[in-house]
């Protein structure tokens, strides 16, 4: 159930009127609104927020790894509306086994590299992304460094021929 | 070597979008040019794969990651205060901006209120950082295009700023001067004089740079009308900072979401509608003047008072108190050995760096180490616009367009 101070926010009222089942939770801490969104509906929610609520900027996309809790990954979208001078955080929980979520590339082209970064460092695949390849680590790299079960120290050959 | 070998394994080629003649594509008259990662004008280790039809760029693919150091992973193994030096190394031209953003985020989680002197000192030093970064940009950008003299002038002034940083923190570049709960050290004696002397002469210096460039026909021809992208595309791609302001939008985080008492300073947001390399240069020159104005205001109105917050569980106690008070000794021991705990929660703190919007997303799970820190760095977002900026244009304009973006590869790859 949503806390009262989340429910009162105009953006939440608008979003509930659009699709009441999309929001599965939310917090309002330090003046920052964060909403849990049903991962199956992320693209339609983002389209609604961009096209009719002026959230024309996607500031960043990142992920959290709550290992060993399931659903393990949390994809975090930092939205920004210049017109309303307001920021909004959307979060989607994704299962640890074969993690997949729809790409929001079709909504904001800026999501391109951020989603590739998550694919690279967390191993979450984004469906319908035009170029789902590693971006920071070498292509031959095994493993996803920002996962919590990935070691911080150690040696690893990155080249298959060595 | 075939084209597909040159491209990174797994990189799929998107269909051609720019108007290369059909027969050229069919007859494979396109040439793939590998630029970087050691090209001097990429200012770091950026690699761009450029497909050329004659001298026109048909497609450009930036390839990043050569400077990836895993700072975000490293942050998760450090205590909150130990992360501050790591943030220096993200954007090595805007260290204090990164320090400030991280420190503000954690202070928000701890619900710490800073004394006015700390806030004003932070504003003054981040504005000096902005001047420093813009000077490096101006010097190297002009050098790329062929105006060599300016480089020496810019670095002459930059040296003075680095001396000021050294005076404050003991370090020229990796200052780590802002700490959670205040400043690292007490401001040095006589700093007002040094900063005042620098800032008084600075507006004359900006005039001098403009004298060299504004009426220079080569500079004008190389920059005017080059590298223009529609504002909607820039926003869609996540571009921030001076590039947005040079496209006519007056958006600055310092004004729209003021932090560290920026609302008390009088400055304006310079904008220009033309959206080319020239107007990005003009906007940054105006920003130099505005930053100098802010530094001057901070200098004249600097409030007196403590340079650290009254938070004994976070801030190290004074040496004198440690020798006389039991509590101070205990707090010192606790902070040094295990750090301080931060209540669970998450904060996305945004500030305006010289390059655009920095955002630190700090997640705490209640322990003394951050659970996750994501750095939304301006260069990463800005660099995504590179293909849109150079595709369809001449190869010779690439250097000017790339320079006008003012990216730092450490900031891109983290």
Interface residues (C-beta under 8 A of the other chain):
Chain A: X29 X30 X32 X34 X56 X57 X58 X59 X60 X62 X64 X65 X76 X78 X82 X85 X87 X89 X108 X109 X110 X112 X113 X114 X121 X130 X131 X133 X134 X135 X136 X137 X138 X139 X140 X145 X146 X150 X152
Chain B: X8 X9 X10 X11 X12 X14 X64 X65 X68 X70 X72 X73 X74 X76 X77 X108 X109 X233 X235 X236 X237 X238 X249 X251 X256 X257 X345 X346 X347 X348 X350 X357 X359 X361 X363 X371 X372 X374 X376 X380 X381 X384 X413 X414
